[in-house]
């Protein structure tokens, strides 16, 4: 049997698809499993040893590159897949599912999109849970596939990039703090990060800071460096494979609910995630070395980019609260064989 899993969504959402892929692998140990994602997401999955092929869809923001997309679809048709499953159910996934032409084509029901989208699939399934990891698992359950032996969204960095990562983080057990997120309201104040950096230096714990490759992300990192001249920051990298290698090298990852947090947990790096207003029950990894810190109650719209509440989303995660968690996990991780992570 040959199966193609499709997921056109943000990078963090691609990472949390792994438990569903593992469920299919365990249910069909002899199947050939391929994955189709946006080209930028390919490094996340291409080193999973039990996935045979990861295809990347070329795409510029706002439109597909048809000159490159059509030859890719032609290649996918030649694979003669028995089954395809689209975990998102958007227009792109639906049209490509239909064009690939597998006999069984599952797609997620979505209320928006063009009229004929549901006819692109042989079967349409409803989303059965608000938890993002379980939503993918319930989709494959439609084929009679049970939950996998582990819910950890296992990721692997490119082993050839290990020397690069060691050059970027020369000190072992370095704490990597990621300042930026896809939404400004998920970002912790830079003044608070400066205090965490100071406490780490006094405790003799190496710490370095990073931000995403975007202009706004790098501007935030520049503001932070200007605010606290003694901090050590990673150079900008636009290469996801290089960033994954750095995350795998780090001794600990600290950041808000974002793609890098999912990557770090998937790579097995002890991680602390700050959440608000989206709660961990919906968006956090369900397994792996994660300690989740939830901010106080917030009445802002979950989908708004900026928090307009008088009590911002992440204000409930105080400096002392985060520092206590960093100090505890760091000591447990590097003084004991297995750290104990908790959800607070």
C-alpha positions as CSV (number, residue, x, y, z in Angstrom):
1,X,0.0,0.0,0.0
2,X,1.2,3.5,-0.8
3,X,-0.2,6.5,1.2
4,X,0.2,10.2,0.9
5,X,-0.4,12.5,3.9
6,X,-1.0,16.2,3.0
7,X,-0.8,19.2,5.3
8,X,-0.6,22.7,4.1
9,X,-0.4,24.8,7.3
10,X,2.0,26.6,9.6
11,X,5.3,24.9,10.5
12,X,4.2,24.0,14.1
13,X,1.1,22.3,12.7
14,X,3.2,20.2,10.4
15,X,5.3,19.1,13.4
16,X,2.3,18.0,15.4
17,X,1.1,15.8,12.5
18,X,3.8,13.2,13.4
19,X,1.7,11.2,15.9
20,X,-0.9,10.6,13.1
21,X,1.9,9.5,10.7
22,X,3.2,7.2,13.4
23,X,-0.3,5.7,13.8
24,X,-0.4,4.9,10.1
25,X,3.1,3.4,10.2
26,X,2.2,1.1,13.2
27,X,-1.1,0.1,11.6
28,X,0.5,-0.6,8.2
29,X,4.1,-1.5,8.9
30,X,4.8,-2.5,5.3
31,X,3.1,0.5,3.7
32,X,5.1,3.2,1.8
33,X,4.2,6.5,3.5
34,X,4.9,9.8,1.8
35,X,4.1,13.3,3.0
36,X,3.3,16.5,1.1
37,X,3.9,19.8,2.8
38,X,4.9,23.3,1.8
39,X,8.5,23.5,0.6
40,X,9.6,25.5,3.7
41,X,8.4,22.7,6.0
42,X,10.3,19.8,4.4
43,X,13.3,19.9,6.8
44,X,10.9,19.1,9.7
45,X,10.2,15.6,8.4
46,X,12.8,14.6,5.9
47,X,15.0,12.8,8.5
48,X,12.2,10.7,10.1
49,X,13.6,7.2,9.4
50,X,10.2,5.6,9.0
51,X,8.8,8.0,6.3
52,X,9.9,7.1,2.8
53,X,9.5,10.4,1.1
54,X,8.8,14.1,1.9
55,X,7.5,16.2,-1.0
56,X,7.7,20.0,-0.9
57,X,5.1,22.2,-2.7
58,X,6.7,25.4,-4.1
59,X,4.7,28.4,-3.1
60,X,5.1,32.1,-2.9
61,X,3.0,34.0,-0.3
62,X,-0.6,34.3,-1.6
63,X,-0.3,32.1,-4.7
64,X,1.1,28.8,-6.0
65,X,4.0,28.7,-8.5
66,X,2.2,26.9,-11.2
67,X,5.2,26.3,-13.4
68,X,6.8,24.3,-10.6
69,X,3.5,23.0,-9.0
70,X,2.2,21.3,-12.1
71,X,5.3,19.1,-12.7
72,X,5.1,18.1,-9.1
73,X,1.5,17.0,-9.4
74,X,2.5,15.0,-12.4
75,X,5.2,13.3,-10.4
76,X,2.7,12.6,-7.6
77,X,0.2,11.1,-10.0
78,X,2.9,8.7,-11.3
79,X,3.4,7.4,-7.7
80,X,-0.1,5.8,-8.0
81,X,-1.1,6.3,-4.4
82,X,-3.8,4.0,-3.0
83,X,-4.8,6.5,-0.3
84,X,-4.4,10.2,0.4
85,X,-5.4,12.1,3.5
86,X,-5.6,15.9,3.7
87,X,-5.4,16.9,7.4
88,X,-6.4,20.6,6.7
89,X,-9.1,20.5,4.0
90,X,-8.3,23.9,2.5
91,X,-8.7,24.7,-1.2
92,X,-5.1,23.8,-2.2
93,X,-5.2,20.5,-0.4
94,X,-8.6,19.6,-1.9
95,X,-7.6,20.4,-5.5
96,X,-4.3,18.7,-5.3
97,X,-5.9,15.6,-3.7
98,X,-8.3,15.4,-6.6
99,X,-5.5,15.8,-9.2
100,X,-3.3,13.2,-7.6
101,X,-6.2,10.7,-8.2
102,X,-5.9,8.1,-5.4
103,X,-8.9,5.8,-5.1
104,X,-9.5,6.7,-1.4
105,X,-9.1,10.4,-0.6
106,X,-10.0,11.6,2.9
107,X,-10.4,15.3,3.5
108,X,-11.3,17.4,6.6
109,X,-14.6,19.2,6.4
110,X,-14.1,22.9,6.4
111,X,-17.0,25.5,6.3
112,X,-15.2,27.9,4.0
113,X,-13.8,27.5,0.5
114,X,-15.0,27.0,-3.0
115,X,-18.3,25.1,-3.6
116,X,-16.9,22.0,-5.1
117,X,-14.3,21.3,-2.5
118,X,-16.0,18.4,-0.8
119,X,-16.3,16.6,-4.2
120,X,-12.5,16.5,-4.4
121,X,-12.5,13.8,-1.7
122,X,-14.0,10.4,-1.7
123,X,-14.8,10.8,2.0
124,X,-15.1,13.9,4.2
125,X,-14.6,13.7,7.9
126,X,-15.6,16.1,10.6
127,X,-13.1,17.6,13.1
128,X,-13.9,15.8,16.4
129,X,-11.8,17.6,18.9
130,X,-10.4,21.0,19.7
131,X,-7.0,19.4,20.5
132,X,-4.8,19.8,17.4
133,X,-2.8,16.6,17.8
134,X,-5.9,14.5,18.4
135,X,-7.7,16.1,15.5
136,X,-5.2,14.6,13.1
137,X,-5.4,11.2,14.9
138,X,-9.2,11.2,14.6
139,X,-8.9,11.8,10.9
140,X,-6.9,8.6,10.3
141,X,-9.2,6.8,12.7
142,X,-11.7,7.0,9.9
143,X,-9.6,4.3,8.3
144,X,-9.8,2.1,11.4
145,X,-6.3,3.3,12.5
146,X,-5.9,3.3,16.4
147,X,-3.9,5.8,18.4
148,X,-0.1,5.1,18.2
149,X,2.1,3.8,20.9
150,X,3.4,7.3,21.5
151,X,2.0,10.8,21.1
152,X,5.4,12.4,20.9
153,X,5.9,14.3,17.7
154,X,9.3,13.0,17.0
155,X,11.6,15.1,14.9
156,X,15.3,14.7,13.8
157,X,17.8,17.3,12.9
158,X,20.2,16.8,10.0
159,X,23.2,15.0,11.4
160,X,25.5,16.7,8.9
161,X,24.7,20.0,10.6
162,X,25.9,19.0,14.0
163,X,29.3,20.8,13.6
164,X,27.4,23.9,12.6
165,X,25.2,23.8,15.7
166,X,28.3,23.3,17.9
167,X,29.9,26.3,16.4
168,X,26.7,28.4,17.1
169,X,26.3,27.0,20.7
170,X,29.9,26.1,21.8
171,X,29.0,25.8,25.5
172,X,27.2,22.6,26.4
173,X,23.8,22.7,28.0
174,X,23.1,26.3,26.8
175,X,19.6,27.7,27.4
176,X,18.1,29.0,24.2
177,X,15.3,31.6,24.7
178,X,13.2,32.5,21.6
179,X,11.8,36.0,21.8
180,X,9.4,36.2,18.8
181,X,6.2,34.5,17.9
182,X,3.7,34.6,15.1
183,X,1.6,37.1,17.1
184,X,2.9,40.0,19.1
185,X,0.6,39.1,22.0
186,X,2.4,35.8,22.5
187,X,5.7,37.6,23.1
188,X,7.1,38.1,26.6
189,X,8.3,41.7,27.5
190,X,12.0,42.2,26.5
191,X,12.7,43.8,29.9
192,X,11.6,40.6,31.6
193,X,13.9,38.5,29.3
194,X,16.8,40.8,30.3
195,X,16.2,39.9,34.0
196,X,16.2,36.2,33.1
197,X,19.5,36.7,31.3
198,X,21.0,38.4,34.4
199,X,19.8,35.6,36.7
200,X,21.3,32.9,34.4
201,X,24.6,34.7,34.3
202,X,24.7,34.9,38.1
203,X,23.8,31.2,38.4
204,X,26.5,30.2,35.9
205,X,24.0,28.9,33.3
206,X,24.9,29.8,29.7
207,X,22.1,31.5,27.9
208,X,21.5,32.8,24.3
209,X,18.6,34.4,22.6
210,X,17.1,34.0,19.2
211,X,14.2,35.3,17.1
212,X,12.6,34.3,13.8
213,X,14.0,35.3,10.4
214,X,11.3,37.9,9.6
215,X,11.8,41.6,9.7
216,X,9.6,42.2,12.7
217,X,11.2,39.3,14.6
218,X,14.8,40.5,14.0
219,X,13.7,44.1,14.9
220,X,12.5,42.7,18.2
221,X,15.9,41.0,18.8
222,X,17.7,44.2,17.9
223,X,15.6,46.1,20.4
224,X,16.5,43.5,23.0
225,X,20.2,43.8,22.3
226,X,20.0,47.5,22.6
227,X,18.1,47.2,25.9
228,X,20.6,44.7,27.4
229,X,24.1,45.0,26.0
230,X,25.5,42.0,27.8
231,X,23.1,39.4,26.2
232,X,24.3,36.8,23.6
233,X,22.1,36.5,20.5
234,X,22.2,34.1,17.6
235,X,22.9,35.4,14.2
236,X,19.9,35.5,11.8
237,X,19.3,32.3,9.9
238,X,16.7,31.7,7.2
239,X,17.6,28.0,7.0
240,X,15.1,25.9,9.0
241,X,17.4,22.8,8.9
242,X,20.2,24.9,10.6
243,X,17.8,26.2,13.2
244,X,16.6,22.6,14.0
245,X,20.2,21.6,14.4
246,X,20.7,24.4,16.9
247,X,17.6,23.5,18.8
248,X,18.8,19.8,19.0
249,X,22.1,21.1,20.4
250,X,20.5,23.4,23.1
251,X,20.4,22.2,26.7
252,X,17.0,23.8,27.2
253,X,14.5,25.8,25.1
254,X,12.3,28.6,26.5
255,X,9.7,30.4,24.5
256,X,6.0,31.1,24.0
257,X,3.5,29.1,22.1
258,X,5.0,29.0,18.6
259,X,6.6,26.7,16.0
260,X,10.1,26.7,17.6
261,X,8.6,25.4,20.8
262,X,7.0,22.4,18.9
263,X,10.3,21.8,17.1
264,X,12.3,21.8,20.4
265,X,9.9,19.3,22.1
266,X,9.9,17.1,19.0
267,X,13.7,17.1,19.0
268,X,13.8,16.0,22.6
269,X,15.1,19.3,24.0
270,X,13.8,20.0,27.6
271,X,11.4,23.0,27.0
272,X,9.4,25.6,28.8
273,X,6.4,27.0,26.9
274,X,4.4,30.1,27.9
275,X,0.7,30.0,26.9
276,X,-2.1,32.5,26.6
277,X,-4.8,33.0,25.5
278,X,-4.7,29.6,23.7
279,X,-4.5,27.0,26.4
280,X,-2.1,24.0,26.4
281,X,-5.1,21.6,26.2
282,X,-5.7,22.8,22.7
283,X,-2.3,23.6,21.2
284,X,0.5,22.1,23.3
285,X,2.3,18.8,22.5
286,X,0.8,15.9,24.2
287,X,4.1,14.1,25.0
288,X,7.7,15.1,25.3
289,X,9.9,17.2,27.6
290,X,7.6,20.1,28.0
291,X,6.7,22.3,31.0
292,X,3.7,24.5,30.2
293,X,3.2,27.9,32.0
294,X,-0.2,29.4,31.5
295,X,-0.8,33.1,31.8
296,X,-3.7,34.6,33.8
297,X,-7.3,35.0,32.5
298,X,-7.6,37.1,29.4
299,X,-10.7,38.4,27.6
300,X,-9.0,39.2,24.2
301,X,-9.9,37.4,21.0
302,X,-7.8,34.3,20.5
303,X,-7.3,35.2,16.8
304,X,-6.3,38.9,17.4
305,X,-2.6,39.6,16.8
306,X,-2.3,42.1,19.6
307,X,-3.8,41.7,23.1
308,X,-6.0,44.7,24.0
309,X,-6.8,43.5,27.6
310,X,-5.7,45.5,30.6
311,X,-4.1,42.2,31.8
312,X,-2.1,41.0,28.8
313,X,-2.2,37.3,27.9
314,X,1.3,36.4,29.2
315,X,1.4,38.8,32.1
316,X,0.4,35.9,34.5
317,X,3.8,34.3,33.8
318,X,5.9,36.5,36.0
319,X,9.7,36.8,36.0
320,X,9.9,34.9,39.3
321,X,7.6,32.1,38.0
322,X,9.6,31.5,34.8
323,X,12.9,31.7,36.6
324,X,11.8,29.1,39.2
325,X,10.9,26.7,36.4
326,X,14.1,27.3,34.4
327,X,16.2,26.8,37.5
328,X,14.4,23.7,38.6
329,X,14.4,21.9,35.2
330,X,18.0,22.9,34.5
331,X,19.2,21.4,37.8
332,X,17.1,18.2,37.4
333,X,18.2,17.8,33.7
334,X,21.9,18.1,34.3
335,X,22.2,16.7,37.8
336,X,19.8,13.7,37.5
337,X,19.4,11.2,34.6
338,X,15.8,12.1,33.7
339,X,14.1,15.5,34.3
340,X,10.6,15.7,35.6
341,X,8.5,18.2,33.7
342,X,5.1,19.4,34.8
343,X,2.2,21.5,33.6
344,X,1.5,24.5,35.8
